[in-house]
Amino acid sequence: MTALFIFVNAEAQLIKRLGKTASEAAERTIERKVEQKTEQKTGEVIDEVFDAPGKVSSGIKEKKTKKPRSNQTDDQTYDESDYYDELTADSGSGIDMVSSNIVKGSSFFPEGNVIFHEDFSPDNQGDFPSRWETNAGGEVILINGTKAMRMYPNGIYIADNAALPENYAVDFEFNTANLTYNGLAGSGFFVELVNEKSFAKTTSAGARFGFSLWAGSSQPNKLLIENWGKNISKIQNSINFNMADRLNGSIRFTVVVNGKRLRVYIDNEKVIDLPSILQADAGRYIRFSLRGTDNNKQHVAAISDITITEETEDLRSMLLKGGFSTTKILFNSGSAEIMRESYEFLQKVGKALHDEPDLRIAIIGHTDSDGNATANMNLSKSRANAVARYLIDYAGVQPDRMVTEGRGQNQPISDNSTSEGKAQNRRVEFQKL
C-alpha cells in the first residue's frame, strides 16, 4: 500500500510516493533484550511494550492471536475522534494529499498519562501552528487528510509546553517527499534533547540524534549521535542503520527518556540505547531541527501526530492507594473494541489484581465531549464492560471482584477544546472498593 503526496500550485501537480508497505513494517525484527544496567524499573516495561505485536492494516497477514470480545452495541453511533481526527481540507497554501492510509509503526503509551498531544487541528492549512515556536517559519500541510507541520530550511522547532519530567516518551511521525539528490548537500533531520528552551545552535547542555537527507552523502545510512555540555562524559558516534530507503515516505519515531538513558525506536525497531548520554539536565525540552533542504525544489520534511506521555509508579501500588485513571487503554473509534496495543497494559492490571487477591475494583469509562451525550454514556459503559471482560477472559480475574460504570462526558479532567485535553478525557478509571 502506498500513499501519494500531491503538490498543488499554479503550474503543475507533482506526485511522489509516500510510505513503506505495511508488510515491511510488520516483518521487521523487534529487539527483545532488556538492558540490566538501568536503575529504572520502567526500562523493562518499555521493551515489553515494543515486544507486543502492533497494528497492521487490513490485507496484511498477522500471526493469529486470541482477540478479546467487544461489547459494542448496534445502536452506538458515537464518532469520537480518538487520536486521529478526520480532517477537512482548508483553503491556503501547502500540500494536499489524496485519500489513502498511512500504515503506522508503533504507538507508545507508557503507564502514565498524555501530557502533550498535537494534531494541529486548531490550525489553518498554510499557517504556522499556534502552539509552536521556531526561528525559521513553517506551515501546516495535509498528509492524507491529516495535518502536519512542514519545517523550513535550517529551522529549529519547539512545542510550547512546560519542562518535561525525568521519565517520558515522545512518539511522532516524520514525513518526507521529493528528497532527491539535487540541492540536498549537507541536509539532515535531528531530534535534540536540551536543558533549556532556546534556539541557540548549541545549548549549554544537550544531546541529539539524526541522519542525512542527502542521498549523495556518505552518511545516508547512519544515525549520528552526540552530546555536549561542561563536565560530562562526551559521546560522539554513528550507528549503521538504513535510513535512505525510508526517505520519501513516512517513518514512526519513539523517543524514550529515563533519567540519563535514551532509547530510540524507528518503526518498532530499537536502534539507539545509551544509558548515560543525557547529562547535565539534558532532556527537559525536546526540539526538532532541520538542516538544509530547498523549498524552491519542493523538498518536504514534516512532523505529525506528536504525543508525549509520562511514566508513573507501578499499578499495584496505585490500586492499593485508591486507584488511578489511564489513557493507555485504547479503543477503535466509536466502539468498545479494545486495540491490540492495549493488551500489554491490561495484562499488567490483571497481574496487579492477582498479587492482591482480596482487592475489589470499580472500572469506570469516560469519553470526551465530541458527539451525542447519550451515545457517549452508552459508549463509556460498553468500554468499561469490555475492559472487565478482557480481565476475566484473558487475565483470569474473578468476575465478582469487579463492577463497571460509565460516566460518559460528565466528568472531564481537562479542557475538551484542546486536542490533548480530549485525549486525557478519553480514559478508563480503576477505583478501589
C-alpha positions in Angstrom: 0.0 0.0 0.0 1.4 3.4 -0.9 0.4 6.9 -0.1 0.7 9.9 -2.5 1.7 13.5 -2.0 0.1 15.8 -4.5 1.6 19.3 -4.7 -0.9 21.9 -5.7 0.3 25.1 -7.4 -0.5 27.3 -10.4 1.6 25.4 -12.9 1.6 21.7 -12.3 0.9 18.8 -9.9 4.0 17.0 -8.7 3.3 13.4 -7.5 5.6 11.4 -5.3 5.2 8.2 -3.5 5.0 8.2 0.3 5.3 5.4 2.8 6.6 1.9 3.1 4.4 -1.1 2.8 2.7 -2.5 5.9 4.3 -5.8 5.4 7.8 -4.4 5.6 6.9 -2.8 8.9 5.3 -6.0 10.2 8.3 -8.1 9.2 11.0 -6.1 11.0 12.7 -7.8 13.9 11.9 -6.2 17.2 14.7 -6.4 19.8 13.7 -8.3 23.0 16.7 -7.7 25.1 16.1 -5.8 28.3 19.2 -4.0 29.5 20.2 -4.9 33.1 22.3 -1.8 33.7 19.4 0.7 34.1 18.3 1.7 37.5 14.8 2.5 36.3 12.2 -0.3 36.5 10.3 1.4 33.7 13.0 0.3 31.3 11.7 -3.3 31.4 8.2 -2.1 30.8 9.1 -0.1 27.7 10.9 -3.0 26.0 7.9 -5.3 26.8 5.6 -2.8 25.1 7.6 -2.9 21.9 7.7 -6.7 22.0 3.9 -6.8 21.8 2.6 -7.2 18.2 1.5 -3.8 16.7 -1.4 -3.0 14.4 -1.2 -3.5 10.7 -3.7 -2.6 8.1 -6.2 -5.0 6.6 -4.8 -7.3 3.9 -1.5 -7.9 5.7 -1.1 -11.3 7.3 -0.6 -11.4 11.0 0.2 -14.1 13.5 -3.1 -15.3 14.9 -3.7 -14.1 18.4 -6.7 -14.5 20.6 -8.7 -11.4 20.3 -10.9 -10.0 23.2 -14.5 -9.8 22.6 -16.1 -6.4 22.1 -19.2 -5.2 24.0 -20.1 -2.7 21.3 -23.8 -2.4 20.8 -25.5 -2.0 17.5 -27.1 1.4 18.3 -23.8 3.2 19.1 -23.2 5.9 16.6 -20.6 7.8 18.5 -17.9 9.4 16.3 -15.2 10.1 18.9 -12.0 11.2 17.2 -9.6 9.2 19.4 -6.1 10.3 18.4 -6.7 10.6 14.6 -9.5 13.0 13.8 -10.8 13.2 10.2 -9.6 16.5 8.7 -11.2 18.6 6.1 -9.0 20.5 3.6 -8.8 24.2 4.4 -8.0 26.8 1.8 -4.5 28.0 1.7 -1.0 27.1 0.5 0.8 23.9 1.4 0.4 20.2 0.4 -2.8 18.3 -0.1 -3.0 14.6 -0.5 -5.4 12.1 -2.0 -7.4 9.9 0.4 -5.1 7.0 1.4 -3.9 5.2 4.5 -0.5 5.6 6.1 0.5 2.5 8.0 1.7 3.5 11.4 4.7 1.9 13.0 4.1 1.8 16.8 2.2 4.0 19.2 3.9 4.1 22.5 1.9 4.8 25.6 3.6 4.1 28.9 1.7 3.7 32.2 1.4 7.4 32.7 -1.0 9.9 31.0 -0.8 12.0 27.9 0.9 15.4 28.9 1.1 16.8 25.3 -0.7 15.8 22.1 -0.5 17.7 18.8 -2.6 17.0 15.7 -2.6 20.7 14.5 -6.4 20.6 14.4 -6.9 24.2 15.5 -4.6 25.5 12.8 -5.4 26.5 9.3 -3.6 25.0 6.4 -0.8 27.3 5.2 -0.4 28.9 8.7 2.4 28.3 11.2 0.9 26.2 14.1 -0.2 28.3 17.1 1.4 26.1 19.8 4.9 26.0 18.4 7.9 28.3 18.2 10.5 28.5 15.5 13.4 30.6 14.2 12.7 29.8 10.5 9.0 29.6 9.8 6.9 26.7 8.6 3.3 25.8 7.6 0.5 23.4 8.3 0.1 21.0 5.4 -2.1 18.0 4.7 -0.9 14.4 4.5 -3.7 12.1 3.5 -6.1 14.4 5.1 -4.1 14.6 8.3 -2.5 17.9 9.3 1.3 18.1 9.8 3.9 20.8 10.3 6.2 21.4 7.4 9.6 22.6 8.5 11.5 25.2 6.6 15.3 25.0 5.8 17.6 25.5 8.8 14.8 25.8 11.3 14.5 24.7 15.0 11.0 23.8 16.3 10.0 23.7 19.9 6.5 23.0 21.3 5.0 25.5 23.7 4.9 23.2 26.7 6.5 23.2 30.2 9.7 21.4 31.1 9.4 17.6 30.6 9.6 15.2 33.6 12.5 12.8 34.3 10.8 9.9 32.6 8.8 10.3 29.4 8.2 9.1 25.8 7.7 11.1 22.6 6.0 9.4 19.7 5.8 11.2 16.3 5.6 10.7 12.5 8.3 12.1 10.2 7.1 12.5 6.7 9.3 13.4 3.7 8.8 13.9 -0.1 10.9 14.9 -3.1 14.2 14.3 -1.3 16.2 13.6 -4.5 19.9 14.3 -4.9 19.6 17.8 -6.2 20.1 20.6 -3.7 20.4 18.4 -0.6 24.1 18.6 0.2 24.5 18.9 3.9 20.8 18.4 4.7 19.7 16.5 7.8 17.0 16.0 10.4 17.8 16.0 14.1 15.9 15.4 17.3 17.6 17.3 20.1 17.1 16.9 23.9 18.2 20.0 25.6 18.3 21.6 29.1 16.7 24.9 28.2 14.0 26.3 25.8 16.3 28.1 23.4 17.0 28.5 19.6 20.8 28.6 20.2 22.5 26.3 17.8 24.1 24.6 20.8 22.6 25.0 24.3 24.6 24.8 27.4 23.8 21.0 27.7 22.1 18.5 25.5 22.2 15.5 23.2 20.9 14.8 19.7 20.5 12.1 17.1 19.8 12.5 13.4 20.5 11.5 9.9 21.4 12.8 6.5 18.6 13.7 4.0 21.0 13.7 1.0 21.2 10.5 -1.0 24.6 11.6 -2.4 26.1 11.9 1.0 28.5 9.3 2.5 26.2 9.2 5.5 22.7 8.2 4.3 22.6 5.0 6.2 24.0 6.2 9.5 22.4 7.6 12.7 24.6 10.3 14.1 24.6 10.7 17.9 26.3 13.2 20.2 26.0 15.1 23.5 27.5 18.3 24.8 28.0 20.3 28.0 30.5 21.1 30.7 32.0 18.3 32.9 30.2 15.5 31.1 31.3 12.2 29.5 31.3 13.1 25.8 29.6 10.8 23.3 30.0 11.2 19.6 29.4 8.3 17.3 27.4 7.0 14.4 25.3 3.8 14.2 24.7 1.9 10.9 21.0 2.0 10.0 19.3 2.0 6.7 17.6 5.4 6.6 17.9 6.1 2.8 15.2 3.5 1.9 12.8 5.2 4.4 13.1 8.6 2.9 10.3 10.0 0.7 7.9 8.2 2.9 6.5 8.1 6.5 8.7 7.0 9.5 7.5 6.4 13.0 9.8 7.5 15.8 9.5 6.8 19.5 12.0 8.5 21.8 12.1 7.2 25.4 13.9 9.1 28.2 14.5 7.5 31.6 16.8 9.9 33.5 20.1 9.8 31.7 19.1 6.9 29.5 17.9 7.5 25.9 16.2 4.9 23.7 15.0 5.4 20.2 12.7 3.1 18.2 12.2 3.6 14.4 9.2 1.8 13.0 9.1 -0.5 16.1 12.8 -1.4 15.9 15.1 -0.3 18.7 18.1 1.5 17.1 19.6 3.5 20.0 20.0 2.6 23.6 22.5 4.7 25.5 22.4 4.6 29.4 24.1 7.9 30.2 24.0 10.2 27.2 21.6 12.7 28.8 23.8 14.5 31.3 23.7 18.0 33.0 19.9 18.0 33.0 19.7 17.4 29.2 16.2 16.3 28.1 14.0 18.8 29.8 12.9 20.1 26.4 12.7 18.4 23.0 13.2 20.2 19.8 13.2 19.3 16.1 15.9 20.6 13.8 16.1 20.7 10.0 19.3 21.4 8.2 19.4 22.4 4.6 16.7 21.4 2.0 15.3 23.9 -0.5 11.6 24.9 -0.7 12.0 26.0 -4.3 12.9 22.4 -5.2 9.7 21.2 -3.4 11.7 19.4 -0.7 9.3 18.4 2.1 10.1 17.4 5.7 7.2 17.4 8.1 6.2 16.1 11.6 2.8 15.0 12.7 0.8 13.0 15.3 3.0 14.0 18.2 2.3 12.5 21.6 4.3 12.9 24.9 3.5 10.6 27.8 4.9 10.5 31.4 5.9 7.5 33.5 4.2 6.8 36.8 4.5 4.4 39.7 3.6 0.7 39.5 -0.1 -0.3 39.1 -0.3 -2.4 42.2 0.8 0.5 44.4 -1.7 2.9 42.8 -4.6 0.4 43.2 -3.8 -0.1 46.9 -3.7 3.7 47.4 -7.2 4.1 46.0 -6.9 3.7 42.2 -5.9 5.6 39.1 -7.1 6.6 35.6 -5.2 5.9 32.4 -5.3 6.8 28.7 -3.3 3.7 27.9 -6.4 1.6 27.1 -7.3 2.4 23.5 -10.4 1.5 21.6 -11.3 1.6 18.0 -13.1 4.8 17.1 -16.7 4.9 18.1 -16.6 1.3 19.5 -15.8 -0.7 22.6 -13.3 -2.9 20.7 -10.0 -2.8 22.6 -7.0 -2.1 20.4 -4.2 -4.6 20.4 -1.5 -2.2 21.7 -3.6 -2.0 25.0 -3.3 -5.7 25.8 0.1 -5.5 27.5 -1.2 -2.8 29.9 -4.3 -4.8 30.7 -2.1 -7.9 31.5 -0.3 -5.7 34.0 -3.6 -4.7 35.6 -4.5 -8.4 35.8 -1.2 -9.2 37.4 -1.7 -6.5 40.0 -5.1 -7.9 40.9 -3.6 -11.4 41.2 -1.0 -10.0 43.6 -3.8 -8.7 45.8 -6.5 -11.4 45.8 -8.7 -9.6 48.3 -8.8 -6.3 46.3 -12.1 -5.4 44.5 -12.3 -2.6 42.0 -14.7 -0.5 40.0 -13.9 0.0 36.3 -15.3 3.4 35.0 -15.3 4.5 31.4 -15.1 8.2 30.4 -15.3 9.9 27.0 -14.6 13.4 25.7 -17.4 15.8 24.7 -17.5 15.1 21.0 -20.7 13.6 19.7 -24.1 12.9 21.4 -24.1 12.9 25.2 -26.4 9.8 25.4 -24.3 7.9 22.9 -21.2 8.9 24.9 -22.7 7.5 28.1 -23.6 4.2 26.4 -20.1 4.0 24.9 -18.4 4.6 28.2 -20.4 1.8 29.8 -19.6 -0.6 27.0 -15.9 0.2 27.2 -15.8 -0.4 30.9 -17.6 -3.7 30.3 -15.1 -4.6 27.6 -12.2 -4.0 30.0 -13.7 -6.2 32.7 -14.4 -8.9 30.1 -10.8 -8.8 29.0 -9.6 -9.2 32.6 -11.9 -12.1 33.1 -11.2 -14.0 29.8 -7.5 -13.3 29.4 -6.1 -12.4 32.8 -8.1 -14.8 34.9 -9.7 -12.2 37.3 -12.8 -13.4 39.0 -16.0 -11.5 37.9 -17.2 -10.9 41.5 -14.1 -8.7 42.1 -15.2 -6.1 39.6 -18.1 -3.7 39.0 -18.4 -1.5 35.9 -19.7 2.0 35.4 -19.9 4.6 32.6 -19.7 8.3 33.2 -19.7 9.5 29.5 -18.6 13.0 29.1 -19.8 14.2 32.5 -16.5 14.2 34.5 -13.8 15.8 32.3 -10.4 16.2 33.9 -9.1 18.5 31.1 -10.3 21.1 28.6 -12.3 19.5 25.8 -11.5 22.3 23.5 -7.9 21.1 23.0 -6.5 18.0 21.4 -4.5 16.8 24.4 -7.4 17.7 26.7 -9.7 15.4 24.8 -7.0 12.7 24.8 -6.9 12.9 28.6 -10.7 12.8 29.0 -10.9 9.6 26.9 -9.8 7.4 29.8 -10.6 4.4 31.9 -10.6 4.7 35.7 -9.8 2.0 38.2 -11.1 2.6 41.8 -10.5 0.5 44.9 -13.8 -0.6 46.5 
